[in-house]
Amino acid sequence: MTHTGGPGGRAGQGLQPARVAEVLVRLGDGAAGRRGSGYLVGADCVLTAAHVVTGPLERVTVRFDADRPGEWSAPARVLLLAESADVALLRIPDLPPGRPKVDPPAYAAVPDADVVLPFRAVGFPRFKLRAGPAHPDDGSPSRYRDSCHLSGTVSVLSNRREGSLELAVVAPPEDVEPERSPWEGMSGAAVWCDSAVIGVISAHHRSDGLGRLAAGRVERWYEALSPAELELLRRHAGLPAWPVLSSADATGTSRAAVSLAGLSPGVPLRDLVDLVDALTALPLLRGSTGMTLLLDSISDRIAANSPRDSRLRTDVFGVVRTCLRYPGTLDQLLEAVRLLEGDSPEVERVDRAAARLAREHG
């Protein structure tokens, strides 16, 4: 992904966990509070979704590294509220002393083209609600939301009318509260492709199922926002005059341009042979710990539900068949292969096999 970091920024820093923010909103008039996610894009500014901080606000707090050694939080005020693009900037007026300088992230545009790209995001959705230790004062139980490191694929040609990115992800295990989305609180999380921000998570359309989210596209900001709003993003978030496209977009090809998320679990074994043979030939899987490392990089459902075998080829068949039962996880597997192996003839063979499988069964 080719990109630019904006004024004073360093391109290629990528997603940094210490800059992921919980956005805690207390509403006025006795209304229930609200939670969202965000990302620190400058020393004193957090990028989030506009709908997280709309309405009569009594207080907004941003919190980082909760319950970790570097935890800190501070009140924030709304600097930019652009509902037309569902993007907002929160300003921290009183930074804790000793906070380091923060460079803005890089930003990139996604083309209106037939490509499927990998993405990552970190936020705090409702399904990550956990039971915490008892309160020291009265012994009452406490609850907290843990972080969710989300990975999946962006289907670029979906949601064109809405103008959003469709994010294909592994669905939460179950929808225990049908009247509420398990993704509540994920809104505002920055969406990353390689080391650049390409959008901000904005919605979960229930009709799309639990394995799809929508995100506002960075390039749409330039169409939807006023010159004054864009200037605020440039000055405080490092938004460039225009984000360039990825290098893959310029050529019309991409190793990540094929998604297998829509494959049926019933794909015949004979049609999986090319992909399995290509995966088996990876140097990564020739070592004793390669498969463990690969499975640790994707959804833990795959390791928990795959029939394991000491014979490598049979083991790979089992992992691939298990991935087909959990939409999106085969794409996670292929992306983990690319990240762990890097550029190599073996990885190119895997991508060619995946492309053939997509053409035959897509």
Phi, psi and omega per residue, in radians:
M1 nan 2.072 3.071
T2 -1.589 2.403 -3.010
H3 -2.769 3.081 3.096
T4 -2.316 2.559 -3.042
G5 -1.694 -0.037 3.123
G6 1.435 -3.140 -3.064
P7 -1.034 2.169 3.056
G8 1.327 0.007 -3.067
G9 -1.590 2.887 3.051
R10 -2.043 2.051 -3.134
A11 -1.146 2.537 2.993
G12 1.621 0.108 3.117
Q13 -1.154 -0.708 3.122
G14 1.347 -3.080 -3.084
L15 -1.172 2.176 3.129
Q16 -2.033 2.073 -3.020
P17 -1.035 -0.559 -3.124
A18 -1.181 -0.235 -3.131
R19 -1.751 -0.004 3.094
V20 -1.340 2.239 -3.018
A21 -1.961 2.462 2.828
E22 -1.567 2.312 3.106
V23 -1.893 1.963 -3.069
L24 -1.889 2.066 -3.015
V25 -2.030 2.175 2.980
R26 -1.828 2.144 -3.099
L27 -1.609 2.692 3.082
G28 -1.385 3.114 3.102
D29 1.064 0.444 3.074
G30 1.246 0.213 3.141
A31 -1.257 2.754 3.127
A32 -1.120 2.601 3.138
G33 -1.229 3.103 -3.068
R34 -2.515 2.601 3.091
R35 -2.213 2.650 3.058
G36 -2.680 -3.039 3.134
S37 -2.137 2.914 -3.136
G38 -2.908 -3.095 -3.128
Y39 -2.564 2.357 -3.134
L40 -1.303 1.942 -3.077
V41 -1.822 -0.023 3.072
G42 -2.792 3.076 -3.098
A43 -0.997 -0.571 -3.043
D44 -2.310 0.372 -3.101
C45 -2.323 2.400 3.141
V46 -2.063 2.261 3.068
L47 -1.537 2.347 3.116
T48 -2.681 -3.020 3.097
A49 -1.586 2.518 -3.081
A50 -1.100 -0.681 -3.037
H51 -1.201 -0.265 3.081
V52 -1.187 -0.544 -3.017
V53 -2.128 0.498 3.030
T54 -1.556 2.895 3.089
G55 1.669 -3.141 3.106
P56 -1.273 1.855 -3.056
L57 -1.645 2.327 3.015
E58 -1.661 -0.694 3.133
R59 -2.803 2.477 3.024
V60 -2.164 2.250 3.124
T61 -2.168 2.414 3.019
V62 -1.948 2.388 -3.085
R63 -2.275 2.459 -3.099
F64 -2.231 2.502 3.042
D65 0.909 0.840 -3.099
A66 -0.983 2.349 3.100
D67 1.042 0.434 3.052
R68 -2.116 2.878 -3.053
P69 -0.984 -0.545 -3.105
G70 -1.634 0.295 -3.059
E71 -1.030 2.394 2.977
W72 -2.703 2.716 3.116
S73 -2.573 2.825 -3.116
A74 -2.814 2.618 3.000
P75 -1.136 2.624 3.118
A76 -2.387 2.743 3.054
R77 -2.184 2.741 -3.096
V78 -1.370 2.061 3.102
L79 -1.633 -0.675 3.135
L80 -2.381 2.275 3.069
L81 -2.286 1.690 -3.078
A82 -1.928 1.526 -3.091
E83 -1.195 -0.410 3.138
S84 -1.100 -0.493 3.111
A85 -2.059 0.075 -3.098
D86 0.892 0.912 3.094
V87 -2.364 2.508 -3.124
A88 -2.496 2.697 3.002
L89 -2.095 2.302 3.069
L90 -1.889 2.336 3.138
R91 -1.834 2.330 3.089
I92 -1.694 1.805 -3.030
P93 -1.215 -0.548 -3.094
D94 -2.186 1.613 3.123
L95 -1.262 2.488 3.014
P96 -1.040 2.548 -3.119
P97 -1.104 2.565 3.063
G98 1.463 0.122 3.112
R99 -1.190 2.363 -3.083
P100 -1.310 2.865 3.043
K101 -1.124 2.463 -3.116
V102 -2.172 2.108 3.065
D103 -1.431 2.614 3.104
P104 -1.211 2.742 3.079
P105 -1.301 2.949 2.937
A106 -1.424 2.726 3.096
Y107 -2.232 2.598 3.117
A108 -2.484 2.609 3.083
A109 -1.650 2.603 3.079
V110 -1.888 2.307 -3.045
P111 -1.368 2.845 3.008
D112 -1.576 1.335 -2.999
A113 -2.570 2.939 -3.087
D114 -1.415 1.267 3.085
V115 -2.370 2.671 3.040
V116 -2.187 2.147 -2.993
L117 -2.046 2.607 3.059
P118 -1.342 2.642 3.076
F119 -2.482 2.901 3.023
R120 -2.474 2.681 3.065
A121 -2.778 2.695 3.059
V122 -2.270 2.258 3.118
G123 -2.714 -2.855 -2.983
F124 -2.342 1.289 -3.098
P125 -1.338 2.859 -3.059
R126 -1.086 -0.597 -3.070
F127 -1.233 -0.144 3.062
K128 -1.597 0.300 3.092
L129 -1.152 2.307 -3.067
R130 -2.265 2.708 3.009
A131 -1.452 2.259 -3.132
G132 -1.846 -3.101 3.113
P133 -1.164 2.752 3.136
A134 -1.145 2.579 3.090
H135 -1.126 2.353 -3.083
P136 -1.139 -0.435 -3.059
D137 -1.334 -0.901 -3.024
D138 -2.145 0.019 3.105
G139 1.320 0.114 -3.140
S140 -1.256 2.604 -3.105
P141 -1.191 2.617 3.089
S142 -2.059 2.805 3.114
R143 -2.377 2.655 3.108
Y144 -2.601 2.842 3.045
R145 -1.829 2.252 3.068
D146 -1.542 2.959 -3.132
S147 -1.391 2.687 3.061
C148 -2.158 1.990 3.082
H149 -1.587 1.781 -2.998
L150 -1.643 2.396 3.016
S151 -2.441 2.658 -3.120
G152 3.058 -2.614 -3.100
T153 -2.263 2.640 3.068
V154 -1.797 2.016 3.044
S155 -1.541 1.747 -2.884
V156 -1.135 -0.590 -3.072
L157 -1.523 0.011 3.019
S158 -1.431 2.711 3.057
N159 1.039 0.577 -3.099
R160 -1.151 -0.643 -3.122
R161 -1.179 -0.736 3.092
E162 -1.223 -0.470 -3.130
G163 1.396 0.459 -3.123
S164 -1.997 2.961 3.014
L165 -1.594 2.361 3.014
E166 -1.636 2.108 -3.125
L167 -1.802 2.027 3.084
A168 -1.599 2.155 -3.039
V169 -2.364 2.954 3.002
V170 -1.296 2.183 -3.085
A171 -1.187 2.559 2.996
P172 -0.961 2.691 -3.023
P173 -1.023 -0.622 3.132
E174 -2.806 2.711 -3.136
D175 -1.750 1.529 -3.002
V176 -1.361 -0.334 3.100
E177 -2.200 1.517 -3.036
P178 -0.984 -0.473 -3.117
E179 -1.381 -0.157 3.126
R180 -2.257 2.498 3.132
S181 -1.366 2.368 3.050
P182 -1.155 -0.238 -3.138
W183 -1.554 0.001 3.093
E184 -0.909 2.312 -3.138
G185 1.742 -0.254 3.099
M186 -1.398 -0.344 3.135
S187 -1.001 2.393 3.135
G188 1.751 -0.222 3.126
A189 -1.194 2.387 3.091
A190 -1.268 2.394 3.115
V191 -1.751 2.188 -3.053
W192 -1.975 2.417 2.933
C193 -2.181 2.115 -2.934
D194 0.975 -2.127 -3.083
S195 -2.014 0.563 -3.138
A196 -2.323 2.591 3.064
V197 -1.406 2.202 3.109
I198 -1.983 -0.077 3.127
G199 3.104 -3.099 3.111
V200 -2.326 2.235 -3.126
I201 -1.073 2.289 -3.010
S202 -2.195 -0.442 -3.012
A203 -2.793 2.705 2.885
H204 -2.098 1.894 3.091
H205 -1.438 1.955 -3.030
R206 -1.028 -0.526 -3.137
S207 -1.185 -0.307 3.110
D208 -1.442 -0.153 -3.080
G209 1.593 3.024 -3.070
L210 -1.342 -0.231 -3.087
G211 -1.702 0.331 3.123
R212 -2.369 2.365 3.019
L213 -2.216 2.839 3.086
A214 -2.079 2.542 3.138
A215 -2.391 2.466 3.032
G216 -1.194 2.419 -3.107
R217 -1.532 2.389 3.134
V218 -0.971 -0.769 -3.065
E219 -1.141 -0.398 3.102
R220 -1.256 -0.391 3.110
W221 -1.022 -0.642 -3.075
Y222 -1.200 -0.405 3.114
E223 -1.572 -0.640 -2.972
A224 -1.567 -0.444 -3.020
L225 -1.645 2.691 3.089
S226 -1.341 2.835 3.087
P227 -0.971 -0.652 3.136
A228 -1.171 -0.696 3.117
E229 -1.164 -0.723 3.099
L230 -1.105 -0.638 3.127
E231 -1.131 -0.648 3.078
L232 -1.100 -0.730 3.118
L233 -1.171 -0.625 3.105
R234 -1.173 -0.772 -3.036
R235 -1.285 -0.668 -2.998
H236 -1.872 -0.302 -3.117
A237 -2.095 -0.019 3.114
G238 1.304 0.344 3.135
L239 -1.102 2.223 -3.129
P240 -1.318 2.980 3.112
A241 -1.019 -0.598 3.008
W242 -2.884 2.253 3.135
P243 -1.347 2.356 3.125
V244 -1.363 2.813 3.131
L245 -1.370 2.888 3.068
S246 -1.171 2.730 3.123
S247 -1.089 -0.555 3.108
A248 -1.135 -0.578 -3.116
D249 -1.145 -0.583 -3.102
A250 -1.196 -0.535 -3.093
T251 -1.680 -0.268 -3.114
G252 1.418 0.135 3.117
T253 -2.258 2.759 3.105
S254 -2.831 2.406 3.072
R255 -1.107 -0.422 -3.123
A256 -1.721 0.278 -2.999
A257 -1.442 0.023 -3.138
V258 -2.015 2.221 3.056
S259 -1.917 2.384 3.084
L260 -1.886 0.280 -3.060
A261 -1.122 -0.458 -3.073
G262 -1.612 0.072 -3.121
L263 -1.172 2.514 3.098
S264 -1.310 2.505 3.040
P265 -1.064 -0.284 -3.101
G266 -1.605 0.292 3.084
V267 -0.974 2.227 -3.110
P268 -1.052 2.585 -3.138
L269 -0.999 -0.675 -3.084
R270 -1.100 -0.477 -3.140
D271 -1.432 -0.185 3.099
L272 -1.652 -0.074 -3.005
V273 -1.041 -0.820 -3.099
D274 -1.033 -0.788 -3.122
L275 -1.167 -0.751 -3.136
V276 -1.120 -0.747 3.118
D277 -1.094 -0.686 3.132
A278 -1.160 -0.719 3.109
L279 -1.159 -0.694 -3.120
T280 -1.107 -0.511 -3.113
A281 -1.391 -0.081 -3.114
L282 -1.166 2.322 3.047
P283 -0.982 -0.578 3.125
L284 -0.922 -0.719 -3.041
L285 -1.534 -0.023 3.084
R286 -1.392 -0.368 3.113
G287 -1.451 2.840 -3.062
S288 -1.216 -0.430 -3.088
T289 -1.891 0.049 -3.038
G290 -1.080 -0.804 -3.121
M291 -1.149 -0.673 3.103
T292 -1.079 -0.770 3.118
L293 -1.087 -0.728 -3.138
L294 -1.131 -0.793 -3.122
L295 -1.193 -0.544 3.089
D296 -1.191 -0.278 -3.087
S297 -1.588 -0.102 -3.113
I298 -2.189 -2.988 -3.089
S299 -0.981 2.362 -3.124
D300 -1.202 -0.191 3.068
R301 -1.095 -0.580 -3.049
I302 -1.197 -0.834 3.115
A303 -1.105 -0.613 -3.075
A304 -1.298 -0.435 -2.999
N305 -2.052 0.018 3.138
S306 -1.515 2.337 3.003
P307 -1.245 2.071 -3.065
R308 -1.594 2.636 -3.099
D309 -2.568 2.499 -3.131
S310 -1.230 -0.341 3.082
R311 -1.468 2.130 -2.970
L312 -1.008 -0.828 -3.064
R313 -1.111 -0.738 3.098
T314 -1.136 -0.659 3.117
D315 -1.090 -0.772 -3.137
V316 -1.139 -0.728 3.069
F317 -0.966 -0.799 -3.131
G318 -1.095 -0.716 3.139
V319 -1.152 -0.778 -3.130
V320 -1.112 -0.768 3.122
R321 -1.096 -0.657 3.093
T322 -1.156 -0.705 3.100
C323 -1.039 -0.630 -3.139
L324 -1.126 -0.417 3.118
R325 -1.387 -0.258 -3.112
Y326 -2.166 1.638 -3.039
P327 -0.906 2.361 3.117
G328 1.690 -0.378 -3.045
T329 -1.381 -0.440 3.056
L330 -1.189 -0.643 3.033
D331 -1.109 -0.700 3.080
Q332 -1.044 -0.739 3.134
L333 -1.056 -0.806 -3.123
L334 -1.156 -0.675 3.116
E335 -1.164 -0.673 3.081
A336 -1.095 -0.674 3.074
V337 -1.037 -0.793 -3.130
R338 -1.093 -0.718 -3.113
L339 -1.211 -0.712 -3.064
L340 -1.388 -0.593 -3.100
E341 -1.572 -0.555 -3.030
G342 1.315 -2.934 3.134
D343 -1.276 2.224 3.124
S344 -2.865 2.759 3.071
P345 -1.044 -0.577 3.130
E346 -1.144 -0.714 3.117
V347 -1.197 -0.667 3.073
E348 -1.060 -0.650 3.095
R349 -1.124 -0.719 3.079
V350 -1.038 -0.790 -3.119
D351 -1.137 -0.662 3.100
R352 -1.133 -0.729 3.113
A353 -1.122 -0.696 3.108
A354 -1.135 -0.680 3.119
A355 -1.118 -0.718 3.107
R356 -1.119 -0.720 3.131
L357 -1.102 -0.718 3.134
A358 -1.133 -0.712 3.135
R359 -1.121 -0.688 -3.065
E360 -1.359 -0.531 -3.029
H361 -2.242 0.125 -3.065
G362 -1.233 nan nan
